[in-house]
Amino acid sequence: MNSVVYYGIKVAITTVLIVLISEIAKRSTFWGAVLASIPIVSVLAMIWIYTETKDIEKISQFSIAVFWLVIPSLVLFILLPLLLKKGIGFYMSLGVSSLMTLIVYYLMISVFDKIGMKL
């Protein structure tokens, strides 16, 4: 398959899933959250990695790294609703939550480096 066509298919499938989840979330926050909480992007990435490389070890390493990096991403989901409930605007809350998430990512990766854990 032509690599441009292949990348186009990857982008189209990924984009359609993201748009579909956001449209479902407009109608039902619960079902949108259920679909968003499923690691669709990670699963798609594993499918693309396997399809392109057939490298099981790479997929295993990817899966372990995703597991550990989900932990700092939880900061966003904890902090964002707290800031919104305090009356802070959406974009400011999202920005602060995102920045704090990046800081926690950095700290976690730094700790992993110090203890010799490779992600």
Biopython code that builds the backbone (N, CA, C, O; Angstrom):
import numpy as np
from Bio.PDB.StructureBuilder import StructureBuilder

atoms = [
    (1, "MET", "N", (0.856, -1.185, 0.000)),
    (1, "MET", "CA", (0.000, 0.000, 0.000)),
    (1, "MET", "C", (0.893, 1.235, 0.000)),
    (1, "MET", "O", (1.910, 1.277, 0.693)),
    (2, "ASN", "N", (0.517, 2.206, -0.757)),
    (2, "ASN", "CA", (1.221, 3.481, -0.829)),
    (2, "ASN", "C", (1.278, 4.099, 0.564)),
    (2, "ASN", "O", (0.265, 4.159, 1.260)),
    (3, "SER", "N", (2.482, 4.568, 0.979)),
    (3, "SER", "CA", (2.641, 5.095, 2.335)),
    (3, "SER", "C", (1.783, 6.330, 2.578)),
    (3, "SER", "O", (1.304, 6.522, 3.696)),
    (4, "VAL", "N", (1.574, 7.164, 1.581)),
    (4, "VAL", "CA", (0.731, 8.357, 1.739)),
    (4, "VAL", "C", (-0.718, 7.939, 1.994)),
    (4, "VAL", "O", (-1.393, 8.514, 2.848)),
    (5, "VAL", "N", (-1.186, 6.950, 1.260)),
    (5, "VAL", "CA", (-2.549, 6.442, 1.451)),
    (5, "VAL", "C", (-2.682, 5.817, 2.841)),
    (5, "VAL", "O", (-3.678, 6.028, 3.533)),
    (6, "TYR", "N", (-1.672, 5.051, 3.238)),
    (6, "TYR", "CA", (-1.678, 4.404, 4.559)),
    (6, "TYR", "C", (-1.758, 5.447, 5.673)),
    (6, "TYR", "O", (-2.574, 5.320, 6.586)),
    (7, "TYR", "N", (-0.918, 6.472, 5.601)),
    (7, "TYR", "CA", (-0.958, 7.535, 6.615)),
    (7, "TYR", "C", (-2.286, 8.276, 6.578)),
    (7, "TYR", "O", (-2.811, 8.665, 7.621)),
    (8, "GLY", "N", (-2.819, 8.469, 5.409)),
    (8, "GLY", "CA", (-4.136, 9.102, 5.284)),
    (8, "GLY", "C", (-5.210, 8.278, 5.984)),
    (8, "GLY", "O", (-6.075, 8.828, 6.666)),
    (9, "ILE", "N", (-5.155, 6.963, 5.814)),
    (9, "ILE", "CA", (-6.119, 6.071, 6.480)),
    (9, "ILE", "C", (-5.944, 6.155, 7.994)),
    (9, "ILE", "O", (-6.933, 6.224, 8.725)),
    (10, "LYS", "N", (-4.695, 6.151, 8.475)),
    (10, "LYS", "CA", (-4.438, 6.259, 9.922)),
    (10, "LYS", "C", (-5.021, 7.557, 10.479)),
    (10, "LYS", "O", (-5.696, 7.553, 11.508)),
    (11, "VAL", "N", (-4.757, 8.653, 9.795)),
    (11, "VAL", "CA", (-5.254, 9.963, 10.245)),
    (11, "VAL", "C", (-6.777, 9.999, 10.208)),
    (11, "VAL", "O", (-7.407, 10.509, 11.135)),
    (12, "ALA", "N", (-7.365, 9.468, 9.159)),
    (12, "ALA", "CA", (-8.831, 9.480, 9.027)),
    (12, "ALA", "C", (-9.498, 8.667, 10.129)),
    (12, "ALA", "O", (-10.455, 9.137, 10.744)),
    (13, "ILE", "N", (-9.013, 7.464, 10.386)),
    (13, "ILE", "CA", (-9.608, 6.617, 11.425)),
    (13, "ILE", "C", (-9.481, 7.286, 12.789)),
    (13, "ILE", "O", (-10.450, 7.348, 13.546)),
    (14, "THR", "N", (-8.302, 7.781, 13.099)),
    (14, "THR", "CA", (-8.072, 8.430, 14.397)),
    (14, "THR", "C", (-8.943, 9.676, 14.545)),
    (14, "THR", "O", (-9.543, 9.891, 15.598)),
    (15, "THR", "N", (-9.012, 10.480, 13.518)),
    (15, "THR", "CA", (-9.819, 11.705, 13.544)),
    (15, "THR", "C", (-11.297, 11.397, 13.714)),
    (15, "THR", "O", (-11.981, 12.037, 14.513)),
    (16, "VAL", "N", (-11.786, 10.430, 12.974)),
    (16, "VAL", "CA", (-13.206, 10.061, 13.070)),
    (16, "VAL", "C", (-13.539, 9.610, 14.489)),
    (16, "VAL", "O", (-14.589, 9.975, 15.018)),
    (17, "LEU", "N", (-12.670, 8.829, 15.111)),
    (17, "LEU", "CA", (-12.932, 8.376, 16.481)),
    (17, "LEU", "C", (-12.989, 9.546, 17.459)),
    (17, "LEU", "O", (-13.866, 9.588, 18.321)),
    (18, "ILE", "N", (-12.077, 10.483, 17.334)),
    (18, "ILE", "CA", (-12.066, 11.631, 18.249)),
    (18, "ILE", "C", (-13.320, 12.483, 18.055)),
    (18, "ILE", "O", (-13.952, 12.884, 19.032)),
    (19, "VAL", "N", (-13.679, 12.758, 16.814)),
    (19, "VAL", "CA", (-14.889, 13.551, 16.529)),
    (19, "VAL", "C", (-16.128, 12.805, 17.019)),
    (19, "VAL", "O", (-17.025, 13.414, 17.601)),
    (20, "LEU", "N", (-16.185, 11.503, 16.789)),
    (20, "LEU", "CA", (-17.324, 10.704, 17.230)),
    (20, "LEU", "C", (-17.494, 10.767, 18.750)),
    (20, "LEU", "O", (-18.606, 10.941, 19.249)),
    (21, "ILE", "N", (-16.402, 10.625, 19.469)),
    (21, "ILE", "CA", (-16.470, 10.694, 20.938)),
    (21, "ILE", "C", (-16.933, 12.071, 21.393)),
    (21, "ILE", "O", (-17.757, 12.175, 22.302)),
    (22, "SER", "N", (-16.417, 13.126, 20.778)),
    (22, "SER", "CA", (-16.845, 14.476, 21.199)),
    (22, "SER", "C", (-18.315, 14.715, 20.878)),
    (22, "SER", "O", (-19.008, 15.386, 21.643)),
    (23, "GLU", "N", (-18.794, 14.188, 19.779)),
    (23, "GLU", "CA", (-20.222, 14.344, 19.436)),
    (23, "GLU", "C", (-21.098, 13.554, 20.406)),
    (23, "GLU", "O", (-22.151, 14.038, 20.821)),
    (24, "ILE", "N", (-20.679, 12.360, 20.766)),
    (24, "ILE", "CA", (-21.434, 11.567, 21.739)),
    (24, "ILE", "C", (-21.440, 12.271, 23.093)),
    (24, "ILE", "O", (-22.460, 12.286, 23.782)),
    (25, "ALA", "N", (-20.297, 12.856, 23.476)),
    (25, "ALA", "CA", (-20.196, 13.559, 24.764)),
    (25, "ALA", "C", (-21.122, 14.764, 24.828)),
    (25, "ALA", "O", (-21.587, 15.119, 25.911)),
    (26, "LYS", "N", (-21.400, 15.403, 23.695)),
    (26, "LYS", "CA", (-22.351, 16.524, 23.680)),
    (26, "LYS", "C", (-23.739, 16.066, 24.067)),
    (26, "LYS", "O", (-24.490, 16.808, 24.700)),
    (27, "ARG", "N", (-24.084, 14.847, 23.690)),
    (27, "ARG", "CA", (-25.417, 14.316, 23.958)),
    (27, "ARG", "C", (-25.503, 13.614, 25.308)),
    (27, "ARG", "O", (-26.536, 13.653, 25.976)),
    (28, "SER", "N", (-24.398, 12.969, 25.703)),
    (28, "SER", "CA", (-24.365, 12.251, 26.977)),
    (28, "SER", "C", (-22.947, 12.300, 27.523)),
    (28, "SER", "O", (-22.045, 11.648, 26.998)),
    (29, "THR", "N", (-22.759, 13.083, 28.587)),
    (29, "THR", "CA", (-21.417, 13.167, 29.163)),
    (29, "THR", "C", (-20.960, 11.804, 29.664)),
    (29, "THR", "O", (-19.777, 11.474, 29.580)),
    (30, "PHE", "N", (-21.905, 11.001, 30.192)),
    (30, "PHE", "CA", (-21.536, 9.682, 30.697)),
    (30, "PHE", "C", (-20.963, 8.812, 29.585)),
    (30, "PHE", "O", (-19.865, 8.273, 29.725)),
    (31, "TRP", "N", (-21.700, 8.668, 28.475)),
    (31, "TRP", "CA", (-21.238, 7.796, 27.390)),
    (31, "TRP", "C", (-20.017, 8.370, 26.699)),
    (31, "TRP", "O", (-19.154, 7.619, 26.242)),
    (32, "GLY", "N", (-19.931, 9.678, 26.615)),
    (32, "GLY", "CA", (-18.727, 10.294, 26.067)),
    (32, "GLY", "C", (-17.520, 9.982, 26.940)),
    (32, "GLY", "O", (-16.438, 9.677, 26.438)),
    (33, "ALA", "N", (-17.717, 10.061, 28.258)),
    (33, "ALA", "CA", (-16.635, 9.747, 29.196)),
    (33, "ALA", "C", (-16.253, 8.270, 29.131)),
    (33, "ALA", "O", (-15.072, 7.928, 29.188)),
    (34, "VAL", "N", (-17.247, 7.401, 29.013)),
    (34, "VAL", "CA", (-16.955, 5.962, 28.893)),
    (34, "VAL", "C", (-16.074, 5.718, 27.676)),
    (34, "VAL", "O", (-15.057, 5.030, 27.764)),
    (35, "LEU", "N", (-16.468, 6.284, 26.541)),
    (35, "LEU", "CA", (-15.688, 6.079, 25.320)),
    (35, "LEU", "C", (-14.310, 6.737, 25.402)),
    (35, "LEU", "O", (-13.321, 6.176, 24.931)),
    (36, "ALA", "N", (-14.251, 7.924, 25.998)),
    (36, "ALA", "CA", (-12.964, 8.617, 26.124)),
    (36, "ALA", "C", (-12.029, 7.903, 27.097)),
    (36, "ALA", "O", (-10.808, 7.972, 26.951)),
    (37, "SER", "N", (-12.598, 7.220, 28.087)),
    (37, "SER", "CA", (-11.752, 6.541, 29.070)),
    (37, "SER", "C", (-11.167, 5.237, 28.536)),
    (37, "SER", "O", (-10.177, 4.730, 29.065)),
    (38, "ILE", "N", (-11.775, 4.704, 27.499)),
    (38, "ILE", "CA", (-11.199, 3.529, 26.852)),
    (38, "ILE", "C", (-9.940, 4.004, 26.134)),
    (38, "ILE", "O", (-9.985, 5.007, 25.420)),
    (39, "PRO", "N", (-8.839, 3.320, 26.303)),
    (39, "PRO", "CA", (-7.590, 3.818, 25.703)),
    (39, "PRO", "C", (-7.534, 3.610, 24.187)),
    (39, "PRO", "O", (-6.664, 2.910, 23.668)),
    (40, "ILE", "N", (-8.486, 4.236, 23.496)),
    (40, "ILE", "CA", (-8.603, 4.056, 22.048)),
    (40, "ILE", "C", (-7.332, 4.506, 21.332)),
    (40, "ILE", "O", (-6.848, 3.819, 20.432)),
    (41, "VAL", "N", (-6.797, 5.647, 21.725)),
    (41, "VAL", "CA", (-5.601, 6.154, 21.062)),
    (41, "VAL", "C", (-4.428, 5.190, 21.278)),
    (41, "VAL", "O", (-3.669, 4.913, 20.350)),
    (42, "SER", "N", (-4.286, 4.688, 22.493)),
    (42, "SER", "CA", (-3.207, 3.738, 22.768)),
    (42, "SER", "C", (-3.398, 2.447, 21.981)),
    (42, "SER", "O", (-2.441, 1.913, 21.420)),
    (43, "VAL", "N", (-4.624, 1.947, 21.938)),
    (43, "VAL", "CA", (-4.900, 0.728, 21.178)),
    (43, "VAL", "C", (-4.606, 0.948, 19.693)),
    (43, "VAL", "O", (-3.987, 0.103, 19.047)),
    (44, "LEU", "N", (-5.053, 2.084, 19.159)),
    (44, "LEU", "CA", (-4.752, 2.381, 17.757)),
    (44, "LEU", "C", (-3.245, 2.471, 17.528)),
    (44, "LEU", "O", (-2.735, 1.950, 16.536)),
    (45, "ALA", "N", (-2.536, 3.126, 18.439)),
    (45, "ALA", "CA", (-1.082, 3.229, 18.296)),
    (45, "ALA", "C", (-0.447, 1.842, 18.289)),
    (45, "ALA", "O", (0.460, 1.581, 17.499)),
    (46, "MET", "N", (-0.919, 0.947, 19.165)),
    (46, "MET", "CA", (-0.374, -0.417, 19.186)),
    (46, "MET", "C", (-0.679, -1.152, 17.883)),
    (46, "MET", "O", (0.162, -1.886, 17.363)),
    (47, "ILE", "N", (-1.873, -0.950, 17.368)),
    (47, "ILE", "CA", (-2.222, -1.577, 16.079)),
    (47, "ILE", "C", (-1.314, -1.053, 14.978)),
    (47, "ILE", "O", (-0.794, -1.827, 14.175)),
    (48, "TRP", "N", (-1.122, 0.282, 14.940)),
    (48, "TRP", "CA", (-0.265, 0.855, 13.900)),
    (48, "TRP", "C", (1.177, 0.364, 14.061)),
    (48, "TRP", "O", (1.825, 0.018, 13.073)),
    (49, "ILE", "N", (1.680, 0.331, 15.290)),
    (49, "ILE", "CA", (3.053, -0.151, 15.526)),
    (49, "ILE", "C", (3.192, -1.600, 15.056)),
    (49, "ILE", "O", (4.149, -1.946, 14.363)),
    (50, "TYR", "N", (2.230, -2.443, 15.437)),
    (50, "TYR", "CA", (2.305, -3.849, 15.047)),
    (50, "TYR", "C", (2.208, -4.008, 13.533)),
    (50, "TYR", "O", (2.964, -4.770, 12.931)),
    (51, "THR", "N", (1.279, -3.290, 12.931)),
    (51, "THR", "CA", (1.093, -3.377, 11.485)),
    (51, "THR", "C", (2.367, -2.975, 10.745)),
    (51, "THR", "O", (2.732, -3.584, 9.740)),
    (52, "GLU", "N", (3.030, -1.954, 11.250)),
    (52, "GLU", "CA", (4.216, -1.442, 10.565)),
    (52, "GLU", "C", (5.491, -2.195, 10.893)),
    (52, "GLU", "O", (6.379, -2.293, 10.046)),
    (53, "THR", "N", (5.608, -2.738, 12.122)),
    (53, "THR", "CA", (6.889, -3.327, 12.547)),
    (53, "THR", "C", (6.819, -4.807, 12.906)),
    (53, "THR", "O", (7.825, -5.511, 12.826)),
    (54, "LYS", "N", (5.644, -5.283, 13.299)),
    (54, "LYS", "CA", (5.477, -6.654, 13.822)),
    (54, "LYS", "C", (6.381, -6.892, 15.038)),
    (54, "LYS", "O", (6.723, -8.032, 15.351)),
    (55, "ASP", "N", (6.764, -5.805, 15.719)),
    (55, "ASP", "CA", (7.697, -5.867, 16.844)),
    (55, "ASP", "C", (6.923, -5.943, 18.165)),
    (55, "ASP", "O", (6.484, -4.925, 18.700)),
    (56, "ILE", "N", (6.767, -7.150, 18.672)),
    (56, "ILE", "CA", (6.021, -7.388, 19.913)),
    (56, "ILE", "C", (6.709, -6.723, 21.105)),
    (56, "ILE", "O", (6.035, -6.199, 21.991)),
    (57, "GLU", "N", (8.042, -6.739, 21.135)),
    (57, "GLU", "CA", (8.786, -6.117, 22.229)),
    (57, "GLU", "C", (8.528, -4.615, 22.280)),
    (57, "GLU", "O", (8.374, -4.048, 23.362)),
    (58, "LYS", "N", (8.481, -3.974, 21.129)),
    (58, "LYS", "CA", (8.200, -2.533, 21.066)),
    (58, "LYS", "C", (6.793, -2.245, 21.604)),
    (58, "LYS", "O", (6.588, -1.265, 22.320)),
    (59, "ILE", "N", (5.840, -3.091, 21.260)),
    (59, "ILE", "CA", (4.472, -2.912, 21.751)),
    (59, "ILE", "C", (4.420, -3.127, 23.260)),
    (59, "ILE", "O", (3.724, -2.399, 23.969)),
    (60, "SER", "N", (5.149, -4.117, 23.749)),
    (60, "SER", "CA", (5.197, -4.365, 25.189)),
    (60, "SER", "C", (5.784, -3.165, 25.927)),
    (60, "SER", "O", (5.235, -2.734, 26.942)),
    (61, "GLN", "N", (6.889, -2.626, 25.431)),
    (61, "GLN", "CA", (7.513, -1.453, 26.050)),
    (61, "GLN", "C", (6.576, -0.240, 25.992)),
    (61, "GLN", "O", (6.466, 0.514, 26.958)),
    (62, "PHE", "N", (5.915, -0.066, 24.870)),
    (62, "PHE", "CA", (4.959, 1.026, 24.714)),
    (62, "PHE", "C", (3.847, 0.905, 25.754)),
    (62, "PHE", "O", (3.482, 1.885, 26.404)),
    (63, "SER", "N", (3.317, -0.299, 25.904)),
    (63, "SER", "CA", (2.223, -0.544, 26.841)),
    (63, "SER", "C", (2.637, -0.237, 28.285)),
    (63, "SER", "O", (1.871, 0.365, 29.037)),
    (64, "ILE", "N", (3.830, -0.646, 28.660)),
    (64, "ILE", "CA", (4.332, -0.368, 30.018)),
    (64, "ILE", "C", (4.515, 1.133, 30.219)),
    (64, "ILE", "O", (4.150, 1.666, 31.266)),
    (65, "ALA", "N", (5.073, 1.811, 29.229)),
    (65, "ALA", "CA", (5.274, 3.265, 29.333)),
    (65, "ALA", "C", (3.940, 3.989, 29.455)),
    (65, "ALA", "O", (3.807, 4.916, 30.254)),
    (66, "VAL", "N", (2.951, 3.572, 28.667)),
    (66, "VAL", "CA", (1.621, 4.191, 28.751)),
    (66, "VAL", "C", (1.044, 3.992, 30.142)),
    (66, "VAL", "O", (0.482, 4.921, 30.722)),
    (67, "PHE", "N", (1.178, 2.784, 30.678)),
    (67, "PHE", "CA", (0.668, 2.515, 32.027)),
    (67, "PHE", "C", (1.226, 3.526, 33.025)),
    (67, "PHE", "O", (0.467, 4.151, 33.766)),
    (68, "TRP", "N", (2.542, 3.687, 33.048)),
    (68, "TRP", "CA", (3.153, 4.584, 34.022)),
    (68, "TRP", "C", (2.824, 6.050, 33.744)),
    (68, "TRP", "O", (2.719, 6.846, 34.678)),
    (69, "LEU", "N", (2.662, 6.408, 32.492)),
    (69, "LEU", "CA", (2.406, 7.812, 32.165)),
    (69, "LEU", "C", (0.930, 8.192, 32.260)),
    (69, "LEU", "O", (0.585, 9.366, 32.124)),
    (70, "VAL", "N", (0.070, 7.229, 32.488)),
    (70, "VAL", "CA", (-1.332, 7.550, 32.773)),
    (70, "VAL", "C", (-1.430, 8.224, 34.138)),
    (70, "VAL", "O", (-2.277, 9.093, 34.346)),
    (71, "ILE", "N", (-0.576, 7.831, 35.054)),
    (71, "ILE", "CA", (-0.634, 8.363, 36.425)),
    (71, "ILE", "C", (-0.522, 9.892, 36.434)),
    (71, "ILE", "O", (-1.390, 10.541, 37.017)),
    (72, "PRO", "N", (0.498, 10.499, 35.818)),
    (72, "PRO", "CA", (0.542, 11.967, 35.840)),
    (72, "PRO", "C", (-0.595, 12.616, 35.055)),
    (72, "PRO", "O", (-0.972, 13.752, 35.343)),
    (73, "SER", "N", (-1.141, 11.913, 34.073)),
    (73, "SER", "CA", (-2.238, 12.508, 33.301)),
    (73, "SER", "C", (-3.495, 12.667, 34.148)),
    (73, "SER", "O", (-4.373, 13.463, 33.812)),
    (74, "LEU", "N", (-3.587, 11.924, 35.232)),
    (74, "LEU", "CA", (-4.752, 12.033, 36.117)),
    (74, "LEU", "C", (-4.837, 13.399, 36.790)),
    (74, "LEU", "O", (-5.915, 13.819, 37.210)),
    (75, "VAL", "N", (-3.709, 14.089, 36.892)),
    (75, "VAL", "CA", (-3.698, 15.432, 37.479)),
    (75, "VAL", "C", (-4.684, 16.335, 36.743)),
    (75, "VAL", "O", (-5.413, 17.099, 37.375)),
    (76, "LEU", "N", (-4.710, 16.255, 35.427)),
    (76, "LEU", "CA", (-5.617, 17.083, 34.640)),
    (76, "LEU", "C", (-7.066, 16.806, 35.026)),
    (76, "LEU", "O", (-7.854, 17.735, 35.201)),
    (77, "PHE", "N", (-7.413, 15.537, 35.158)),
    (77, "PHE", "CA", (-8.801, 15.171, 35.418)),
    (77, "PHE", "C", (-9.231, 15.437, 36.871)),
    (77, "PHE", "O", (-10.422, 15.502, 37.176)),
    (78, "ILE", "N", (-8.261, 15.584, 37.737)),
    (78, "ILE", "CA", (-8.572, 15.946, 39.126)),
    (78, "ILE", "C", (-8.635, 17.469, 39.266)),
    (78, "ILE", "O", (-9.564, 18.004, 39.871)),
    (79, "LEU", "N", (-7.657, 18.150, 38.712)),
    (79, "LEU", "CA", (-7.542, 19.598, 38.896)),
    (79, "LEU", "C", (-8.557, 20.399, 38.079)),
    (79, "LEU", "O", (-9.097, 21.388, 38.573)),
    (80, "LEU", "N", (-8.824, 19.990, 36.844)),
    (80, "LEU", "CA", (-9.732, 20.758, 35.985)),
    (80, "LEU", "C", (-11.114, 20.962, 36.619)),
    (80, "LEU", "O", (-11.563, 22.106, 36.696)),
    (81, "PRO", "N", (-11.803, 19.926, 37.073)),
    (81, "PRO", "CA", (-13.126, 20.185, 37.661)),
    (81, "PRO", "C", (-13.059, 21.015, 38.948)),
    (81, "PRO", "O", (-13.976, 21.780, 39.242)),
    (82, "LEU", "N", (-11.973, 20.862, 39.711)),
    (82, "LEU", "CA", (-11.838, 21.666, 40.932)),
    (82, "LEU", "C", (-11.725, 23.150, 40.588)),
    (82, "LEU", "O", (-12.359, 23.986, 41.232)),
    (83, "LEU", "N", (-10.929, 23.475, 39.588)),
    (83, "LEU", "CA", (-10.776, 24.876, 39.187)),
    (83, "LEU", "C", (-12.063, 25.432, 38.591)),
    (83, "LEU", "O", (-12.435, 26.574, 38.861)),
    (84, "LEU", "N", (-12.742, 24.623, 37.780)),
    (84, "LEU", "CA", (-14.009, 25.069, 37.193)),
    (84, "LEU", "C", (-15.052, 25.336, 38.273)),
    (84, "LEU", "O", (-15.798, 26.312, 38.189)),
    (85, "LYS", "N", (-15.106, 24.476, 39.283)),
    (85, "LYS", "CA", (-16.072, 24.670, 40.376)),
    (85, "LYS", "C", (-15.754, 25.900, 41.198)),
    (85, "LYS", "O", (-16.645, 26.460, 41.838)),
    (86, "LYS", "N", (-14.500, 26.335, 41.196)),
    (86, "LYS", "CA", (-14.121, 27.559, 41.912)),
    (86, "LYS", "C", (-14.435, 28.808, 41.085)),
    (86, "LYS", "O", (-14.167, 29.927, 41.524)),
    (87, "GLY", "N", (-15.002, 28.619, 39.893)),
    (87, "GLY", "CA", (-15.407, 29.752, 39.071)),
    (87, "GLY", "C", (-14.335, 30.268, 38.135)),
    (87, "GLY", "O", (-14.510, 31.305, 37.495)),
    (88, "ILE", "N", (-13.226, 29.551, 38.050)),
    (88, "ILE", "CA", (-12.165, 29.965, 37.119)),
    (88, "ILE", "C", (-12.617, 29.581, 35.716)),
    (88, "ILE", "O", (-13.170, 28.501, 35.513)),
    (89, "GLY", "N", (-12.385, 30.457, 34.756)),
    (89, "GLY", "CA", (-12.827, 30.238, 33.380)),
    (89, "GLY", "C", (-12.269, 28.947, 32.779)),
    (89, "GLY", "O", (-11.245, 28.425, 33.219)),
    (90, "PHE", "N", (-12.966, 28.457, 31.773)),
    (90, "PHE", "CA", (-12.602, 27.187, 31.158)),
    (90, "PHE", "C", (-11.177, 27.176, 30.634)),
    (90, "PHE", "O", (-10.404, 26.281, 30.976)),
    (91, "TYR", "N", (-10.812, 28.153, 29.808)),
    (91, "TYR", "CA", (-9.485, 28.128, 29.188)),
    (91, "TYR", "C", (-8.371, 28.305, 30.215)),
    (91, "TYR", "O", (-7.314, 27.685, 30.099)),
    (92, "MET", "N", (-8.601, 29.137, 31.205)),
    (92, "MET", "CA", (-7.607, 29.296, 32.272)),
    (92, "MET", "C", (-7.478, 27.999, 33.061)),
    (92, "MET", "O", (-6.366, 27.560, 33.356)),
    (93, "SER", "N", (-8.606, 27.382, 33.404)),
    (93, "SER", "CA", (-8.594, 26.115, 34.144)),
    (93, "SER", "C", (-7.888, 25.029, 33.337)),
    (93, "SER", "O", (-7.083, 24.267, 33.871)),
    (94, "LEU", "N", (-8.200, 24.971, 32.053)),
    (94, "LEU", "CA", (-7.574, 23.970, 31.189)),
    (94, "LEU", "C", (-6.067, 24.223, 31.081)),
    (94, "LEU", "O", (-5.268, 23.288, 31.118)),
    (95, "GLY", "N", (-5.695, 25.483, 30.948)),
    (95, "GLY", "CA", (-4.277, 25.823, 30.858)),
    (95, "GLY", "C", (-3.509, 25.465, 32.123)),
    (95, "GLY", "O", (-2.440, 24.858, 32.059)),
    (96, "VAL", "N", (-4.065, 25.850, 33.281)),
    (96, "VAL", "CA", (-3.406, 25.552, 34.561)),
    (96, "VAL", "C", (-3.336, 24.043, 34.770)),
    (96, "VAL", "O", (-2.302, 23.522, 35.188)),
    (97, "SER", "N", (-4.423, 23.343, 34.483)),
    (97, "SER", "CA", (-4.448, 21.882, 34.643)),
    (97, "SER", "C", (-3.435, 21.217, 33.720)),
    (97, "SER", "O", (-2.743, 20.279, 34.117)),
    (98, "SER", "N", (-3.354, 21.702, 32.501)),
    (98, "SER", "CA", (-2.401, 21.143, 31.535)),
    (98, "SER", "C", (-0.964, 21.408, 31.970)),
    (98, "SER", "O", (-0.111, 20.525, 31.889)),
    (99, "LEU", "N", (-0.701, 22.627, 32.432)),
    (99, "LEU", "CA", (0.641, 22.962, 32.901)),
    (99, "LEU", "C", (1.033, 22.091, 34.097)),
    (99, "LEU", "O", (2.149, 21.575, 34.152)),
    (100, "MET", "N", (0.126, 21.930, 35.043)),
    (100, "MET", "CA", (0.414, 21.088, 36.207)),
    (100, "MET", "C", (0.644, 19.639, 35.777)),
    (100, "MET", "O", (1.501, 18.953, 36.333)),
    (101, "THR", "N", (-0.114, 19.183, 34.799)),
    (101, "THR", "CA", (0.070, 17.830, 34.289)),
    (101, "THR", "C", (1.462, 17.681, 33.681)),
    (101, "THR", "O", (2.139, 16.681, 33.916)),
    (102, "LEU", "N", (1.890, 18.672, 32.902)),
    (102, "LEU", "CA", (3.232, 18.629, 32.310)),
    (102, "LEU", "C", (4.323, 18.611, 33.377)),
    (102, "LEU", "O", (5.326, 17.911, 33.240)),
    (103, "ILE", "N", (4.118, 19.389, 34.444)),
    (103, "ILE", "CA", (5.093, 19.414, 35.543)),
    (103, "ILE", "C", (5.167, 18.041, 36.200)),
    (103, "ILE", "O", (6.260, 17.556, 36.493)),
    (104, "VAL", "N", (4.023, 17.412, 36.435)),
    (104, "VAL", "CA", (4.022, 16.083, 37.054)),
    (104, "VAL", "C", (4.640, 15.047, 36.116)),
    (104, "VAL", "O", (5.343, 14.143, 36.571)),
    (105, "TYR", "N", (4.384, 15.171, 34.804)),
    (105, "TYR", "CA", (5.064, 14.295, 33.832)),
    (105, "TYR", "C", (6.577, 14.437, 33.984)),
    (105, "TYR", "O", (7.298, 13.445, 34.098)),
    (106, "TYR", "N", (7.044, 15.679, 33.985)),
    (106, "TYR", "CA", (8.476, 15.933, 34.103)),
    (106, "TYR", "C", (9.041, 15.320, 35.383)),
    (106, "TYR", "O", (10.079, 14.658, 35.361)),
    (107, "LEU", "N", (8.341, 15.549, 36.505)),
    (107, "LEU", "CA", (8.804, 15.009, 37.781)),
    (107, "LEU", "C", (8.848, 13.477, 37.757)),
    (107, "LEU", "O", (9.808, 12.872, 38.233)),
    (108, "MET", "N", (7.809, 12.861, 37.204)),
    (108, "MET", "CA", (7.764, 11.396, 37.170)),
    (108, "MET", "C", (8.881, 10.842, 36.286)),
    (108, "MET", "O", (9.548, 9.877, 36.659)),
    (109, "ILE", "N", (9.084, 11.447, 35.124)),
    (109, "ILE", "CA", (10.151, 10.984, 34.231)),
    (109, "ILE", "C", (11.512, 11.198, 34.883)),
    (109, "ILE", "O", (12.405, 10.365, 34.730)),
    (110, "SER", "N", (11.684, 12.305, 35.612)),
    (110, "SER", "CA", (12.940, 12.563, 36.322)),
    (110, "SER", "C", (13.192, 11.497, 37.386)),
    (110, "SER", "O", (14.313, 11.008, 37.530)),
    (111, "VAL", "N", (12.159, 11.145, 38.119)),
    (111, "VAL", "CA", (12.295, 10.092, 39.136)),
    (111, "VAL", "C", (12.671, 8.769, 38.469)),
    (111, "VAL", "O", (13.556, 8.059, 38.947)),
    (112, "PHE", "N", (11.999, 8.441, 37.369)),
    (112, "PHE", "CA", (12.317, 7.197, 36.653)),
    (112, "PHE", "C", (13.773, 7.197, 36.193)),
    (112, "PHE", "O", (14.459, 6.180, 36.294)),
    (113, "ASP", "N", (14.246, 8.350, 35.683)),
    (113, "ASP", "CA", (15.644, 8.437, 35.260)),
    (113, "ASP", "C", (16.592, 8.203, 36.443)),
    (113, "ASP", "O", (17.590, 7.493, 36.317)),
    (114, "LYS", "N", (16.270, 8.805, 37.590)),
    (114, "LYS", "CA", (17.132, 8.687, 38.776)),
    (114, "LYS", "C", (17.202, 7.247, 39.286)),
    (114, "LYS", "O", (18.249, 6.817, 39.770)),
    (115, "ILE", "N", (16.118, 6.509, 39.187)),
    (115, "ILE", "CA", (16.124, 5.120, 39.674)),
    (115, "ILE", "C", (16.503, 4.130, 38.575)),
    (115, "ILE", "O", (16.516, 2.920, 38.799)),
    (116, "GLY", "N", (16.809, 4.647, 37.396)),
    (116, "GLY", "CA", (17.261, 3.795, 36.304)),
    (116, "GLY", "C", (16.152, 3.061, 35.559)),
    (116, "GLY", "O", (16.411, 2.085, 34.855)),
    (117, "MET", "N", (14.938, 3.522, 35.713)),
    (117, "MET", "CA", (13.819, 2.889, 35.014)),
    (117, "MET", "C", (13.661, 3.554, 33.659)),
    (117, "MET", "O", (13.482, 4.768, 33.567)),
    (118, "LYS", "N", (13.729, 2.753, 32.616)),
    (118, "LYS", "CA", (13.629, 3.290, 31.255)),
    (118, "LYS", "C", (12.201, 3.088, 30.736)),
    (118, "LYS", "O", (11.663, 1.981, 30.750)),
    (119, "LEU", "N", (11.610, 4.195, 30.279)),
    (119, "LEU", "CA", (10.269, 4.082, 29.687)),
    (119, "LEU", "C", (10.367, 3.975, 28.187)),
    (119, "LEU", "O", (9.346, 3.871, 27.507)),
]
sb = StructureBuilder()
sb.init_structure("model")
sb.init_model(0)
sb.init_chain("A")
sb.init_seg("    ")
for serial, (resi, resn, name, xyz) in enumerate(atoms, 1):
    if name == "N":
        sb.init_residue(resn, " ", resi, " ")
    sb.init_atom(name, np.array(xyz, "f"), 0.0, 1.0, " ", f" {name:<3s}", serial, name[0])
structure = sb.get_structure()
